[in-house]
Each structure stands twice: as structure tokens, then as C-alpha cells.
Amino acid sequence: MSGMREQIEEHMEVVGSCGMHVGTVDHMEGDRIKLTKGDDPDGGGHHHYLPLTAIARVEGGRVVLTMNHEEALRARTM
């Protein structure tokens, strides 16, 4: 898991296992990915977070999650 953490860079797209957009990396914060405010589905301009444990792999300049985009959107925290 720590090897993937070092591969994650700002502005990488985060996608679900289905390939659908979940968010964009703002930066890493501890053991979580902080997503940009622009990806707040409520339009409230809030950052949301996903745990590193949700990452399946980093490839092609994207972070691919272990869950589909609908599950990921429900799993995000503020």
C-alpha cells in the first residue's frame, strides 16, 4: 500500500473500478486521498476524502479504486 501512496500525485483522476470518474486528487493527507473541492457533488465546495485502503492500483496517470464509482461516492468522508 505504501508503494501506491508514493505514486499518487496532485491532479490525478480518481476512478471507480468501473472506470467512472469519482474525483481528482488535491493531495495526500495521512492515510487518505483528499479530493478537490470541484468534485463536491453537493456544490458546497467541500473537500472529501477516500482511504488508501480503497485503492486497487495506480496506472495510466489515474488512481483506480477497489469499488465502483457509486460505492466510492457513498464511501467518501468530509
N, C-alpha and C positions, 0 to 999 in steps of 0.2 A: 504494500500500500504506500509506503513512504517513497518508493521509486516513482509512482504515478504522481505524487504530490509535486515533485520537482519538475515534472513535465508540464504541469498546468501553468499557463501564462495568462496575463490580463488580456481581455477581449476575445478569448477563445469562446466559441459557441458551445453550449451545453445542450445535448440532445438526449432524448429518451432512447431506450433500446429499440424502439420502433423507428428511430431516425427523425422524429418530430422535434422542433425547437422547444426548449424548456427555458433557456435564459442565456446570458452572456456573463462570463467571469469578470467581476470587478477586481477581486484579488482573493488570496487565501487568507483566512483568519483562523489560526489554530488548526483544528481538525475539520474545518468547514470551508466550503466554497461560498464566498459572498457574491451574489448576483447583482448586476447593475440595477439601478432604480428604474431604468427604462423598461425593464421586464416585469414590473409590478402589474399584474392583471387587473387590479382594482383601480389603477390610475392614480394611486395615492403617493407615488414617488417614494416607496419604502424599499429598502434592501431586503432580500430574502436569502436564506441560506440552505445549503444541502450538505449533508455529512459526507466525508471522504469515503465512508463505507458504501455509499450509493454508486460509486464509480466502478464500472466494469473495465474500462480501458481508456487510454488517450491515444487517438490515432487521427491522422489526416488533419491536424490542427483543431480537432474537436474533442470534447470530453463526452464520452458515451456512458450513460448510466445503466444500472442493472435493472431498472424499471422503465415502463413506457412513460410517455410524456404526461398522461393523465394521472398516473400514480405519483410521478415526481412533483407535479403541481400541488397535489394534496399533501405530499411529504415535506414541502418547504416550510421553514420556520422563519419568524421575524427576529 
